[in-house]
């Protein structure tokens, strides 16, 4: 029955065991989790704060999302949301930079732009840096490593950072705009520290980490390091769909975004609501809201809209997110008929037009790069 299943979940995730105990002191009874609401297959469970160590995400998940998922008594179980008391939230650092801090780096208030050089793996360091330069010089703010690009034999980490940062300096000098490299430092934790230090030595303001595959302990350690070097953290969510996608079982992305904000990432991929990745507009708006709404004294997180975007979809993205968004396009920049530089210009032109309330067709009359992008992709939403 539903009641029995609810009781098992509360018990297993707090002080319970599979059999009765001869003696259970009263003070331990006070640590029991309690089911306080049941409706339509949803249950709400309240946990005493004392069950949780301050500032420890792995311990939190071991409690509320640990053994309960393996219980035979349950066919499916999904952790939809967690509400945290202020006292618990206060023990986490939250983002180092936050939206305002990131905007301050660039000195702009418009939506920021990002791209991943394509093909996403296979380039050597020189080729990769060249594509980064084309994107930056065309107007892109962030060049981002792909989630599976770290330090492979064909593109070792240090050489890549060296070459890309030289191109960054060149693009900054030519455009007069600030440029940032989102360097994927995902690795064993001590190695990540070394890589973060190297990135900081080059005068770059950000690192990127695959938060799910690296794990919460690694992310918490990295946040401490980034506090030391005053770096921002760009969070990629690769592998999340292994447990977020099934609506009947797993953990919702809402929970992941909350944990990432507590831990202290500055940018987080939330999907597009209009592109190629799983996740409708409603879900994406909710994730962006979790990133940005006031939450104790934690700074807000910059939502990143990515996955099948091109200039024709920009008005929809800005309508959904407003101006506090990082718009990331890959193929929608590098697939431009005239190449990466023109693709970057087209994206910026689409953003400017949208902010001025101009129709893209109208804006395309005076912007040839935008016109060619619209001729190729129109307003299509990738499958």
Secondary structure, 3 states (H helix, E strand, C coil): CHHHHHHHHHHHCCCCCCCCCCCCCHHHHCCCCEEEEEECCEEEEECCHHHCCCCCHHHHHHHHCCHHHHCCCCCCCEECCCCCCHHHHCCCCCCCCHHHHHHHHHCCCCCEEEECCCCCCCCCHHHHHHHHHHHHHCCCCEEECCCCCCCCCCCCHHHHHHHHHHHHHHHHHHHCCCCEEEEECCCCHHHHHHHHHHHHHCCCCEEEEEHHHHCHHHHHHHHHHHHHHCCEEEEECCCCHHHHCCCCCEECHHHHHHHHHHHCCCEEECCCCCCCCCCCHHHHHHHHHHHHCCECCECCCEEEEECCCEHHHHHHHHHHHCCCEEEECCHHHHCCCCCHHHHHHHHHHHHHHHHCCCCHHHHHHHCHHHHHHHHHHCCCCCC
